[in-house]
């Protein structure tokens, strides 16, 4: 019979040469109790009460996984399992994730920590975990078949290594990736510096989230795992606007935002009202001499980008992916463009055959935000979200960066809409409008007809 003391002796004897080890049922009683989280709200930062201190991150619409200290080793317990994730109010998805959520909880450690992660598989198939961007023993890298045996359903494996360098990283399966990552299996890993670092500044607020995408047909709840490019739900931490929480900061806070991309395409992440610098990637911190100001940074597939800015402009500032289709929900890729098509009399004729038919797209798609059209069960409007002046007409990868001078330090609660000072809101002009004239290069010749001259031959091509 394996005792607790025997197990601890065996754990203490693990070296870098030992690969991932399966954990027997007789030793399960010694595992850290798995912590499960099912709320989709942004949780407050987890202040460390054991181990070395650090300034914790806030995971957008997520949380940080608690740990226990065991003879100087920081121990975590991840459970790979099917989960139900609310993408936004009114729509839930059947995904795969960790500890009750997709993405899984953020893991936070300090440079130099010896880390031990127990991974229990409650999926219907085998899995593994790759620690994306980490320097570690080859047998801990998590590629099933190459570095370890796959974790079969019902089994628990143990990974152990030292967090050797500070930075922003991810974890995700390296077994049946097409299915498991398409189903939402991923999470963030943050390694904080153990002491003052010349290329890592102290910040007041530190946010992180992952970019992921799904193809879920209206009325269904399970992603189509074979989709390669035509996704209809572009998400931040498996949430879409208006379900993505705002990033709330105090005026003049130094803010860090860490973004990881596990979709199938790149995302130009853009913030309004401020400029930032890219201060880190999954390769490590960027030296100050290599930085430059930006308002948009492209995050390619499999990359991490760490941006920093001074939040010195009050207001509610848009923060989003700049690909226009990535700020929309439940997109129909085969809908024809009907802009400029005259529907006069057509709707009445179609209504005789199809009651409640509605004209769509004759003047663009903005009218759809005001149409209260019935939707299939478990889906979302393509453009939605109400602001103080009407519909925001957004979805997908969109949030709001809220800067307030009276926001208390450490307070992440939504302060509501920004109270604009008098005279600082764009308004309708009711005065005289000057007549608009167009300049003509040659007034002696009519511009009503476009003249085209065809070449006589191809000799000059």
Secondary structure, 3 states (H helix, E strand, C coil): CCCHHHHHHHHHCCCCCCCCEEECHHHHHHCCCCCCCCCCCCCCCCCCCCCCCCCCCEECCCCECCCEEECCEEEEEEEEEEEEEEEECCEEEEEEEECCECCCCEEEEECCCEEEEEEEECCCCCECCEEECCCCCHHHCCCECCCECCECCCCEEEEEEECCCCEEEEEECCCCHHHHHHCCCEEEEEEECCCCECCECCCCEEEEEEEEEECCCCCCCECCCCCCCCCCEEEECCECECCCCCEEEECCEEEEEEEEECCCCCEEEEECCCCEEEEEECCEECCHHHCCEECEEEECCCCEEEEEEEECCCEEEEEEECCHHHHCECCCCCCCCCCCCCCCCHHHHHHHHCCCCCCCECCECHHHHCCCCCCCCCCCCCCEEEECCEEEEECECEEEEEEECCCCCCCCCCCCCCCCCCCCCCCCCCCCCCCCCCCCCCCCCCCCCCCCCCCCCCCCC
